[in-house]
Amino acid sequence: MTKSLIWEKYQQLPASSREAAAKFIDFLLSESVKSTPKQNGDKKARKGFGSWKGIRLSPDFDAPLEDFKEYMG
């Protein structure tokens, strides 16, 4: 969708809906900033699952639990 088409549709909205649309756009922009990993050497950039400093998963993390043995074929 082009900017001009979006602007045209926005202008057709009543004033109360324009305010709601503007708030929704602000919300979408804030969410897109949150979901974009930081770059340029920022230490807070996400490195992947299990990368929290000091947190380690045990080697048998995915192993079946004894408690559920009777339910597993």
Secondary structure by P-SEA (a helix, b strand, c coil): ccaaaaaaaaaaccaaaaaaaaaaaaaaaaaaaaacccccccccccccccccccccccccccccccccccccc
